[in-house]
Amino acid sequence: MAAVSARLPAFPWDKLEPYKATASAHPDGLVDLSVGTPVDPVPDVIQQALIAAADSPGYPTTWGTAAYRDAITGWVQRRLGASNVGHRNVLPVVGSKELVAWLPIQLGLGAGDKVAYPRLAYPTYEVGALLAGAEPVMYDDDPTVLDPAGLKLLWLNSPSNPTGRVIPKDDLVRIVAWAREHGILVFSDECYLELGWEADPVSVLHDDVCGGSYEGIVAVHSLSKRSNLAGYRAAFIAGDPAVLGELLEVRKHSGMMTPSPVQAAAVVALGDDAHVAEQRGRYAARRDALRTALEAHGFRIEHSEASLYLWATRDEPCWETVEYLAQLGILVCPGDFYGEAGERFVRVAFTATDERVAAAVKRLG
Ligand SMILES: Cc1ncc(COP(=O)(O)O)c(C=O)c1O
């Protein structure tokens, strides 16, 4: 048997280990700003909902409980401005990473099909294309310059990981029209949508973008970042009912079910905006502190108008910056993890505690 993993890129995080060792040797300890993983508590209302649903002996359904679908459609209508969304327009997934990685296979894509994604991007879009044996294609800021021949799936990611760039509404309108004209399915990864700082990210499902029809478009959302639920694995997709119906069939047969207690917790999380506002407040303060300290230290920050990251450069190769900051006990992520185009940038996550962020600021001061 040929190893499937041989098709995939090397797992990049292993390369960071020596720098982590250097940074950990700092007398005041490591400040880890490399991974965008939440560190603040799961909000109490969500924990209580999980606990209340602990006695769940039966199998969950792939499509989710009616209450979960109601919670998703309610949130999508309210928060994304998508007025015509009903239960057939939504589908839970077990965290969005599994969806991103397995989507091309679940859509039946393979040799001869192209999957496009941003040149600087979350690596799992490429992984998905490679797992399916499809051809990965990259674009810079504007996907409409791509050759549409053979292009079956177009990934958008706004706000972007790693750059924090937001696609303006007018560009979304243009991209959706172009994709529909060429019969290309658009999947828009919007998992940082609630984390806009100097921009107000707009969903591809917004009435003004799609005209109230979800034909050929699907938005991907996750509770990992907005609700500190990365450990729960709760995410969903919303949009074209034909595409979602087909995915539901495939996913039912392959056991891709969100655990019942997680569904119950997600219902509460999606119905509550207060914890999102509170968490945003924490991130805003950390972002301001780190941005000010990095700029005062000679870094230039590009984009970063949304998401959980600062896209920073000292105009030198990224691994030199990683080494430089590791000497200060600060671990960041090299930009080339997200594509060659990031080789002179580092990604600084502000998912560290207030105490650790204050330590980083002091060391940069
Ligand atoms: C752009 C993007 N999409 C998807 C994910 C996956 O998130 P999750 O699997 O926690 O929903 C991440 C995680 O960092 C991400 O940055």
The ligand as a Gaussian input file, in Angstrom:
#p B3LYP/6-31G(d) Opt

LIG

0 1
 C       -8.570000      29.487000       8.551000
 C       -8.900000      28.365000       9.468000
 N       -9.857000      27.504000       9.121000
 C      -10.201000      26.472000       9.915000
 C       -9.556000      26.263000      11.121000
 C       -9.938000      25.065000      11.954000
 O      -10.618000      25.402000      13.097000
 P      -11.474000      24.308000      13.906000
 O      -11.132000      22.957000      13.359000
 O      -11.073000      24.458000      15.310000
 O      -12.919000      24.643000      13.653000
 C       -8.544000      27.132000      11.529000
 C       -7.843000      26.899000      12.810000
 O       -6.937000      27.545000      13.189000
 C       -8.215000      28.207000      10.684000
 O       -7.255000      29.075000      11.010000

